[in-house]
Amino acid sequence: SDALPERIGRYEVTAVIGEGAFGRVYRAFDPNAKREVAIKVPLNFVARADLRERFLREVQALAAIDQHPNVCPIY
């Protein structure tokens, strides 16, 4: 398994939450907002145009329902 990165941008990575077909999800801390966040990072093969488009559709679908109490906000 890949080593856990210390940071992704400004976010302080604390754990791997899970991994799926398109990416790995990390638990991290946002020092600016002082809150925990989840960051989904695409895997290398998302460079393929068809897979990249599917990943972007997933983000758009989640963002469209981010006002539901059982869905976390997407940024």
C-alpha positions in Angstrom: 0.0 0.0 0.0 1.1 3.6 -0.6 2.5 5.6 2.2 0.1 8.0 3.9 0.9 11.6 2.8 1.4 14.1 5.6 -0.4 16.8 3.7 -2.6 17.4 0.6 -2.4 21.1 -0.1 -3.2 22.8 3.2 -4.9 19.7 4.6 -3.2 17.6 7.3 -3.9 14.0 6.4 -4.6 11.7 9.4 -5.9 8.4 7.9 -7.1 6.5 4.9 -10.9 6.2 5.1 -11.3 4.0 2.0 -10.4 3.2 -1.6 -12.6 2.6 -4.5 -12.5 2.2 -8.3 -11.5 5.9 -8.9 -9.7 7.1 -5.9 -8.6 6.9 -2.3 -10.4 8.9 0.4 -8.4 10.4 3.2 -9.5 11.8 6.6 -7.8 15.2 7.0 -7.9 18.4 9.1 -8.4 21.8 7.5 -6.4 24.2 9.7 -8.1 27.2 8.1 -11.6 26.1 8.9 -10.6 24.1 11.9 -12.6 21.1 11.0 -12.2 17.5 9.8 -12.7 16.9 6.1 -12.7 13.9 3.7 -10.6 14.3 0.5 -11.1 12.0 -2.5 -7.9 11.8 -4.6 -8.3 10.2 -8.1 -6.0 7.3 -8.8 -3.5 7.6 -11.7 -5.7 5.9 -14.3 -8.2 8.8 -14.1 -6.0 10.3 -16.8 -8.1 8.3 -19.2 -10.7 10.7 -20.6 -13.7 8.4 -20.1 -12.8 7.6 -16.5 -12.1 11.3 -15.8 -15.5 12.2 -17.1 -17.2 9.6 -14.9 -15.3 10.9 -11.9 -16.5 14.4 -12.6 -20.1 13.3 -13.1 -19.9 11.7 -9.6 -18.7 15.0 -8.1 -21.5 16.9 -9.9 -24.2 14.4 -8.8 -23.0 14.6 -5.1 -22.8 18.4 -5.3 -26.4 18.6 -6.5 -27.7 16.8 -3.4 -25.3 18.3 -0.8 -28.2 19.9 1.1 -29.4 16.6 2.4 -28.7 15.8 6.1 -27.1 12.5 5.2 -24.7 13.9 2.6 -21.5 15.8 3.3 -20.9 19.1 1.4 -18.7 18.9 -1.7 -16.1 21.6 -2.4 
